């Protein structure tokens, strides 16, 4: 969700990966900023890689749609 909101707010730079990489850290909260600045220097080389690493780090925070199994387990 964060990436989607960030890309919408940076829409004028959507095709400028270098600019997106530079702007992205300013969109982060405290915990995510700490994660970002703890990355090893030069370990991220482009925005696509940054997105992938961010999602990998925070995917546990993402809400997922319920599956049919989830729905079957629901009780009223």
C-alpha positions as semicolon CSV with decimal commas, in nm:
position;residue;x (nm);y (nm);z (nm)
1;X;0,000;0,000;0,000
2;X;0,279;0,243;0,091
3;X;0,443;0,202;-0,249
4;X;0,114;0,261;-0,428
5;X;0,052;0,584;-0,233
6;X;0,412;0,695;-0,284
7;X;0,398;0,636;-0,661
8;X;0,068;0,823;-0,687
9;X;0,214;1,121;-0,503
10;X;0,529;1,112;-0,718
11;X;0,338;1,065;-1,043
12;X;0,529;1,343;-1,221
13;X;0,844;1,133;-1,173
14;X;0,685;0,792;-1,230
15;X;0,916;0,706;-1,521
16;X;1,229;0,853;-1,364
17;X;1,364;0,566;-1,156
18;X;1,659;0,768;-1,026
19;X;1,427;1,037;-0,892
20;X;1,190;0,781;-0,738
21;X;1,486;0,621;-0,560
22;X;1,588;0,960;-0,421
23;X;1,235;1,058;-0,314
24;X;1,134;0,727;-0,160
25;X;1,322;0,763;0,173
26;X;1,142;1,090;0,248
27;X;0,809;0,904;0,234
28;X;0,901;0,658;0,507
29;X;0,805;0,659;0,872
30;X;1,050;0,612;1,157
31;X;1,078;0,232;1,153
32;X;1,098;0,207;0,776
33;X;1,353;0,490;0,765
34;X;1,569;0,301;1,012
35;X;1,543;-0,007;0,791
36;X;1,629;0,195;0,480
37;X;1,931;0,366;0,632
38;X;2,057;0,036;0,770
39;X;2,092;-0,104;0,418
40;X;2,449;-0,154;0,311
41;X;2,585;0,129;0,092
42;X;2,543;0,062;-0,279
43;X;2,335;-0,252;-0,208
44;X;2,034;-0,106;-0,393
45;X;2,105;-0,007;-0,751
46;X;1,761;0,090;-0,885
47;X;1,405;0,169;-0,785
48;X;1,271;-0,174;-0,885
49;X;1,516;-0,340;-0,650
50;X;1,428;-0,091;-0,376
51;X;1,057;-0,174;-0,415
52;X;1,130;-0,546;-0,405
53;X;1,341;-0,515;-0,089
54;X;1,081;-0,291;0,078
55;X;0,796;-0,531;0,003
56;X;1,007;-0,825;0,120
57;X;1,080;-0,644;0,446
58;X;0,723;-0,529;0,514
59;X;0,498;-0,778;0,337
60;X;0,385;-0,912;0,676
61;X;0,213;-0,575;0,727
62;X;0,016;-0,601;0,405
63;X;-0,351;-0,689;0,425
64;X;-0,448;-0,976;0,204
65;X;-0,782;-1,066;0,062
66;X;-0,952;-1,355;0,240
67;X;-0,935;-1,690;0,064
68;X;-1,224;-1,930;0,025
69;X;-1,076;-2,128;0,316
70;X;-1,079;-1,816;0,536
71;X;-1,442;-1,755;0,445
72;X;-1,538;-2,117;0,513
73;X;-1,389;-2,093;0,864
74;X;-1,596;-1,788;0,953
75;X;-1,878;-1,829;1,201
76;X;-2,173;-1,604;1,273
